[in-house]
Amino acid sequence: MSHFDQDDLPSNLSDNEHFQQIVDRTVSRRGFLKSGLGLGAAAFLAAPLFAQAGKHAHQHMDHGRGHGPKKGPRIGFTPIGTSSADTIVVPEGYQAQIFARWGDPLFADSPAWRPDGTNTGADQGRQIGDNHDGMHFFPLNGKSAKEGLLVMNHEYTNYEYLFGAEFMTPWTADKVLKAQNAHGASVLHVRQHKGKWDIVRNSKYNRRITGNTPMQISGPAAGHSLMRTKADPSGKRVLGTLNNCANGFTPWGTYLTCEENFNGYFGTTSAADSRDDVMRRYGISARGTGYRWEEFDERFDYVKEPNESNRFGWIVEIDPFDPSSMPVKRTALGRFKHENCAYAFTADRRVVVYMGDDQVNDYIYKFVSDGRFVPGKDAANRRLLDNGKLYVAKFSDGAASGDFMGDGQWILLDKQANPVLAADGRFADQAEVLIKTRLAADAVGATKMDRPEWITVHPGTNEVYCTLTNNSSRTVTDDANPRAQNRYGQIIRWREAGSDAAATSFEWDLFVVAGNPIAYPDRSDLRSGSAAITADNTFNSPDGIGFDADGRLWIQTDGNYSNTGVYAGQGNNQMLCADPVSGEIKRFLVGPSGCEITGLTFTPDGKTMFINVQHPGEASGHPNSPTPTAGMSMDQFISQNPLAFSQWPEASGGRPRSATVVVTKKDGGIIGT
């Protein structure tokens, strides 16, 4: 049960054009690579990014330090080198505090963590969940930098660590319950005292949301026949949220958690294969799953409950300030493998939500609300995500103003307004368009992308950035782009027409193409990366991404940490900081062995950064991984020897544990300066 990236396996069999084919034509025509400029600032910033920051620029960052930068931000720290060690590394002048570990008590009466992995399913339901991912800090009283609610996702579990020496034998209903309760989200009341952050365990705000928490289904798909099950004939109530990857937040103070690889939890105990085209397009396997929930929980058996999988793959809205409130799955935002979501405002104050579908050859989307945001009218604002228009992106290499890399269109996914969908018998109504979002996007010719991960919007402009983490299976090449396999990934950005997020056209560029000049020192070889990539900041697989209030772009990686071959010199997964104006990139943090660096949020004063270390101790492919005993798989060996590879965050925990890391400057200053 080590982390297996199902996102690398395409389920999109449509003939839609791939984004790389567009890049190849565009780069070939304009000669950027042949001229030695590489991709990035030389192209897009020929017309200054910030020249478009007019009265319609959104200012949604909640950090409370002004209204967005007017020029490039200062990156003042001394960058660090790579590391393959089992520790956190931060720059000189910074310090890192570890807290909120998997299994830590969430409530005053929570069961204590057991280092041998023998906590029960009920125990896990009252402890912090596993594999922390996206998160957001909500200050108390709207502005506090020392006290607030930290809400975080728990994406999945590593069974070799979750269950201890028993591992998966015998397999029991309580093990299923424990795994389900390790998923979801945690709401933590956190407070800083004398420079140290702690959880306020007797707080009324603390809450666990798991794979079994009752939730409401809202929006156009609520109550539809494809959403109904034997347990819920109304189609409006569902238990749980799963594979919560990254996140978003709203201007009315709620948290948005995104369901990604939900398909991995559905299998069948029967010999039948009753999957339809929708199940296949969303990647549900004919075989049983590695999670094995279907053996004890029939709702995850797709033969017995064929509609249950339709109730996952949504964005879920949570009110962190009301622990009695029911989370809501917002179906107007579409159903796919959501990575994260980022909001902006249109010129007339409607809410826009940008989203990526994190799988090889899938798409980028945006939602535009019908109604307008009104400050202080939170009850009305919460209905904004139930009514609106959903679009999917189609990129092209046609001429764009300023001769940027290309342009594109947002294609409306509407059964009535789009003639392609109106004529397609697979979609009886708009609810089916939303339940089968991937199939609708296939039908209208959306552009295949290399795993769209996190999306972020600049705090002082309307420019949008998205990480395309990698696609090692790609074979399309030409003289201008020799990367037959996109092992390293890239970051794309676009500017909406008129700098208005409501626009249906945009222009785009690649901000940076990740690569490795250590493995490929010939800079005419695109595998070395674009011009901003050097031997000192090389990285692969950009994943998490976000801006701080001053416009520094923070980049987190979830990639190959073998530190050899094409990944030589890149070390463990890391976090970098970039200037979107100059293109400068510096390495800021490196994580422990076998981890992913993810999750990103700040206190309002910018002086505290929270990040998450996910799945430390995933041993496969690491240069320091142990050699299993003969006859044992790596997972079996680790289950018997949980400290054999990683002891992070501390050996006394008995096994590696995902945890939140608080980064501050020793002089009390703003992070990144």
N, C-alpha and C positions, 0 to 999 in steps of 0.2 A: 504493500500500500504506500510505497514511496510516491512522491509527487510525479504523476504522469500527465504530461501536457496534452490533453485531448485536443487542444486548440490547434495543434500542428497537423491534425488530420482533417483535410477538407471534406465537407459534406455538400458543397456547392457544385453540382454537376451541370449547371447552366452554361450556355455559350457566351455569356456576358464577357465584355472585354476586361482584361486585368489592367490595373493601374500601371504596372511596370511597362506594358506595351506603350502606354501614353508617355511615360517618362522617357523611354528609349527614343521615340520619335521627336519629342520636344528637345531633348538634349542633343540629339544628332543635328536637328535643324539649326539650333542656336549656337552649337559649338562650345558650350560652357566647358565641358571636360577637355576637349581638344585644345582649348586656349590655356589650360592649366589653372583656371580659376576655381575649379570644383563647383560644388553646389552650395547655396546658402546665401549669405548676406550680399554677395556681389550681384546676385540676381534680384532678389525680392526688395532689397533695401536701396536699389537704384532710385526708386521713388520712396522717400522716407516713410517707414512704417507709421511713425507718429504724426505725420502730416494729416492723417485721416482722423485724428482724435478730436472730433468736434463735439457739438452739443449733444449728439445722440450716443456718444460713447458710454457704455455701461460702466457702472462703478459699484459692482456687486460685492467686492471683497469686504469682509466684515471685520477687518483688523483695525479700523478706526483711526488710521493715521493719514488723513487727507483723502484726496480724490484721484489718486493714481499719478504715476510719474509723468513728467513732461520731457524727460530725456533719459538716456541710458542709466541703469543703476550702477552703483559702485559695488564691486566685488573685492572686498578688502582682506580676505583671509589668505594665508599661505597654503597652497594646495598640498595634499598629501599623496604619498605613493600608494601602489597597490599592496595587497596583503592576502595571504592564504591562511593566516592564523585564525584561531578560534576565539576571536575577540572583536570588540568594536574599536575602530580607530577614527579619531576626529582631529581637526587641525590644532596646532599650538594656540593656546589661549581659549580653548573650548573644553567643556566637560560634558560627560554623558552619564545620566542616572537611569538605571533600569528599574521599572516597576510594572504593575499590571500584567503579571505573567499568567500564562495558561494555568488554570486550576487554582489561582489565588482566590481566597474568599471574597465574595462580592457583598455579602450582607454580614451583619454582626453575628448571626447564628449560622453562617455557612459552614459546612463540613471542612475540616482542614485538608490541605493537600497531602496526599500520600506519595512519597517518592518512589514506591514500588509499582505505581500504576494501578492500584487496586481500588481506587474510588469507584463508586457505583454510578449507574445512570442517574439516579435521583441526586446524588452528590453533585454530578456535573451540571445539573440544572440550576444549582445555586452557586456555582463557581464561574469565574471568567472562562469564556470559550477558548477554542484552539485556533491556531493559525490566523492570527490577527492580520487584517488587511486594511482597506480604506477606513478613514475616521475623520471626525470633525470636532473641534472645540467650540462649545457654545458658552460664552461668558455669562455668569450670573449677573443679574441687574443690567444686562445688556452691554457692559463695558469692562467688567473686572478682568484684569490680567493675572490674577492670583487665585481665582476660584471659578469653577465652571463645570459643565457637563461634558465629559469626553465620551463620545459615542463611536464605537468601533465595530467593524464586521469580523466575523469568524468564518473563513471560507470553507475549509474542509478539515480532514483529520488524517494523521499518519497512524495507521493501526499498530505498527511495530512499536510505537511509543505510547499510544493511547491505552492499550490493554495490559502492558507489562508482560511478564514471562509467559502467561497463558496464550498470548497473542490471539489467534483465531480458533484455537481448539481447547475446549468445545465452543461452538458458536451458539450464542444464547440470545433470548429476547432482551435481556438487560444490556448486553453489549450493543445491540441495535439502538436501544434507548440512550445509552451513553454517547454513541456516535452522533445521534440526532441532536442531543442536548449540547454537544460541543460546537454545533453549527449556529448560525444566526447572527446575533448582535448583542453587545453589552452596552448599557448606559451606566457610566461611572461618574459619581460626584467626586471631583478631584479638587485638592486645595494645596497651595504652596505655603509652607511655613518654614521660616529660617532657611530659605533657599532649597528646600526639599519638597517634592510633590508626593502626596499620599492620597489614598482613597478614603473618603468619608463613609465608613461602612454602616453607620446607623442612619444614613440619609434616606429620606422618602423618595428620592429620585432614582436610586439604584434599581436596575432592572435587567433581567435576562430575557431575551427573545430568542427562541430556539426553533428547531425543525418541527415542533409540536404546538407552537403558540397560535391561538385562534386569530385569524385575519379576515378583514373584509375585502371583497373584490368590488371595485368601482369602475365607472366609465362604460364605454360602449359595449364591452364584452361581458359585463356583469349579467348573470342570469341566462346567458346564451346556452343553447342545448349542448354545445361542445365543452362547456364549463361545468356541467352537472355530473355528479357521481352518486353512487348508492348512499354514501354517507351525507352528501349535500345535494339533495334534489333541487335546491333553489339555484345552485350555481353562483352563490354570492358569499359563501364562507369557505375558507380553506385553512388547513392546519399547516403552519410553518413557513419559513423562508429558508432557502438552501443555496449553498455555494455562493455566499455573499462576497463578491469580489471587491470592487471599489465602490465609490459612493458619490454623493452630491449633497447639497443642502439648498434650502430655499430662502428667499428674502423675508419670508414670514416666520422663520425660525424653526423649521422642521428638518429632519434628516432623511435623506433618500439612500436606501441601500439597494444594490443592484444584484440580481440573480444571474449568475453566469452559467457554469457547466451543470445545469440541473439534469441534463440527459443521463449523466453517469449514475444516477440513483435509481433508475428504472430498468427492471429486467423482468424475467418471468421464471417461475418454478415449473412451468409446463413445458412440453416439447413443442408447443405451437409457436409459430411466428406470425402474429396477427398485426404486425406493424403496417401502418399505411404510409403513403408518401410523405405526410407531414412528419410523422415520427422519424422516418429515415432522414429527411432533410434537417431535422434538429439533432441527429446523431444518436438516437436511442438504439442500443445494440440488441441484436436478436438473442444474445447470450445473457446469462445472469451477470450482475455487476460485481465489481470488486468490493463494493460496500455491503452487499448481501442483505440489504434491508428487506427485499421482497420475500425473504424466507420467513420473516416473522411479522411483517407489516404489509397486509394485502394491498394497501393503496399504492404501493410501489411496484406491484405486479401489473404490467401493462395489458395482460390478457384479462385479468379480473377487473381492472379499473382503467379502461382505455382512455378516459378523459382526464385522469389525474395529472398527467404530464402537461396538459394544456394550462394548468393552474400555476405553473412555474415558468420562469423566464421573464419576469416582469420587474418593474421598479416599484419598491415598497416605500411608502411614506410613514415615518415614525415621528410622533410628537415626544421629544425627550423630556419636556417639562410636565407632562401628564402621564404618570406611570399607569393610570387606569385606562388610558385610551387604547383603542384597537388599531394596530397597524393596517394600512390600506394599500392594496395592490392596484396601481393606477394603469388600467389597461389602455388608455388613450395613447400612452407612450410607446406602445408596440411590444411584441414578444420576440425576444431573441436572446443571445448570450451577452447580456449587458456587462460591459466592463465597468464604466463609471458614467456619470452624467455631470454636465457643467451648464450653468444657466447664464443667460444674458437678457437684456431688455431690448425690445424693438424701439423705434423712434416714438411710438405712441404708447409705450409702457406695457405692451403685452410681454408675456414671459416666453423665452425660447430655451429649450433644453437640447443640448448636443449630446449624442450618444454613439458609441462604437460597439460593433458586434465582434467580439474577440474570438475569431476563428480564421484560419487561413482561407482566403478568397471570399470573405464576407464584407459587410458594408458599413458605411457611416450614415447616420440619421440625424434629423433634427425635428423637434416638435415646436409648434408655434400655437400658443393658447388663443382661444377666441376672445376671452375676456381680458381686461386690463388690471394690472396690479395697482391696488390702492393702499398706501401705507396705513397701518393701524386697523385695517379691515381684515383681520386674519381669517375669520370664519368664511368670508367670501373668497379670499385669496386661495384658500385650500381647495376650492372647487375649480381653480384655473387648470389644474392638471387632468381634469376629467373631460374637457371639451377643447378641441383644437384640431390642427392639421398636422399630420405626420408626413415627413419628406425623407427621401433617400438621395444620396449624392451620386451624381454622374460627372466624372472628371473628363476633361478633354484637353488636347494639346493645341487648341486654336489660339489665335492672337489675343492677348489681353492688354489693357492699358498699361503703359510703362514697359511692355515686352517682358512680362514676368514669365514664369515657367508654363503657365497654362490657365485655363478657366474652367468653369463647370456650372452645372445646373442642379437645383434641388427639384426632384420629381415628386409630385404629390401622390401619396398613396391613399386614394379616396375612391371608393366603389362607384360613386355617382359622378364625380368630376373627371376621373381619368378614364378615357375611352378604352384603354387596354384592359383595365381591371373590370370595367362595366361589361365587357364582352367575355370575360373569363368565367366559365361556369364553376370553377373551384371556389369562388367567393360568392356566397349567396347574399351577403350583406357586409356592411363595414366592420361588424364584429369579427367576421371571418378573415377579413383583411388584416386585422390586428392580431388575431390568434395565429395566423399563418403569415406573419410579417415577412419572413425570409422568402417565402414563395412569391409574395406580391412584389418584393424588390427584384427577384429574379425576372419576373414577367415584364417589368418596365425597363429593364436594361441597365440597372445600377452597375457601378464599377467595382470589380473585385479588388480588395485591398489585402495587404500583408499583415493581417491580424491587427485591426484597430483596437488599441488599448485605451489608456486614459486620454481625456480631452480636457483642455483648460483654456480659459479666455483671459486675455490680458486685462489687468485692472484699470488701465488708463485708455484703452482703445477697444475696438471690437474684433481684433485679430484673434483667431482661434488656432490652437496648436493641438496636434494629435500624435501620439506615439504609434508607429507601425513597427511592432516589436521584432519580427523576423518572418521569414518564409524559406526555410532551407530546402524545400521541395521544388522551388521555382526553376524552370528550365529555359525561359525566354531570354535570349541574349542578342546583342549586336555589337558592332565595333565600338560604339559610344558607351556601352554599359556591359562590361565583361562579367558582371556578377551573376553567374548562372544560379548561384544559391545565395539568397539573402540571409546569411547567417547572422549578420550584425544588426539589422534594422535601421530605421530612420525616423525622423520627426517631420511631419508635414504641417504646413500652416496655410490658412486661407483668410482672405479679406472679403467680407460680404459687399456686394454692390452698394455704393453710397454709404458704406460703413453702417448699414442698418441690418440688424440681425433678422429682420422680416424678409429680406431680399430673396429672390429665387435664383439668383446667379451670383457667382463669386470668382475670384482669381486666386491661384494657389502657387506655392513654391515648396521646395524641400529646405527646411531650416538647417538640418544637419543630416548627413549620411554617416552613420556609425561605421567604424572599420578598425583595422589594426595595422598601423604602419610598422610595427615591430615584425609581424609575420610577413607583411608586404611592403618593404621599404620603397619600392618604386611608386612614387606618388601619382604616376599616370595610371596606375592600377586602382580602380575604384574600390577594390577590397581594402585598400589602405584608409578609406574614409574620405570625406570631403575636407576642404581646406582647414577647418577649425579643429580637426582631429590630429593629435600629435602622439608621440610615444609617451608623453606625460599624462595624457587624459584619455587614452584609449579605453573603449568600453563596448559591450555588445548588449543587445536586447533591451532597449529603453522601454519602460513599462509605466510606472507611476510618473506623473508630471503635474506641476502646479506652480503658480506664481505667488510670490509674497506681495505685500502691499506696495513695495518699492519697484516692482517689475522684474525682480530676479526670477529666472526660470529654474526650478529645481527638477532634476531628472533622476529617477530611481531605476535600477536595473533588476531584471529577473531572467538571467541567462546562463550561459555555460561558464562554469568556474573551474574548468580543468587546468587552466593556466599553461596549456601546452598546445603545440601545433598551431592551428589558425587562431587559437585563443591565447597564445603565449603572451605573458606579460600583463594580462588583464585581471588576474586574481579573483577574489571573491566578489560577489555582487556588491554594488556600491551606490553612492549618491553623488551627483555632480551639480554644479551651479553654472548657469549660462546667462550671458548678457544678450538679450534679443536684438540689440542694436548693433553691437560690434561683432557678435558671434563668438566671443571668448567663452571658453568652457574650462572650469576648474573642478578637480575632484575634491569633495568635501568630507565624505564618510565612507568607510568600508565596513561591511558586516562580518559576522563570524562564519565558521565553516558550514557550507551546505545551505545557506539561507537565501531568501529573497529580501530585498529592502523595499518596503511599501508603506502606504499610509503617510499622509502629510497634512499637518495643520499647525497653526500658530496661535499664540495668545494675541489679544488685540494690540499690544504694544510691540509686537514683533520680537520680543526678547526671549521667548521660549518656543522652541520647535519640538513637536511630537512626531516621531516616526515609529514604524513597526518593523520588527524583525520576525519574518514568517519562516516557518519550517526549518529552524536551525537543526543541523544533524542529518539532513538528507544526504546520505553518504555516496550514492552512485555518481561516479565520474569525478570525484574530488581527488586532488593529488595526495591527500593525507588519509583517504578512506582505508578502513581495515580490510584484511583478507578474511573472508568467512571461513569457518570451520568446514572441512570437507563434507559434502553432502547437504550443506545448508545454503539457502538463498541469503542474500544480504539482509532482507527484512527479517528472516528467521534468526539470523545471527544477532542482529541489533536488538531484537526483542529479548534475547537472552543476555545481551551485553549492552545495555542502553547507553553507557558512558564510553563505549569503545571508540567512538569517532568524535563526538562533540560533548563538551561539558558546560556549554553556554546555556543560561547565564551563570549558573554555579553548580558545582558537582553535588552539593547537598540536596539539590532538587531531584536527584536520582536519574534524571534523563533530560535531554535538551527540551527547552520550552520556549514557544513563541512569547514575545514580550514587547511592551512599549518602551521606547528609549526617549528620555527627555534631554534635549541638547540645549545648553545655555553657554553664554560667554562668561568667562571668569570675571571680566570687568563689568558685567551686567548690561552690556550693550546689545544692539540689535543684531540678530543673526544674519550673517553674510557680509557685514560691513568690515 
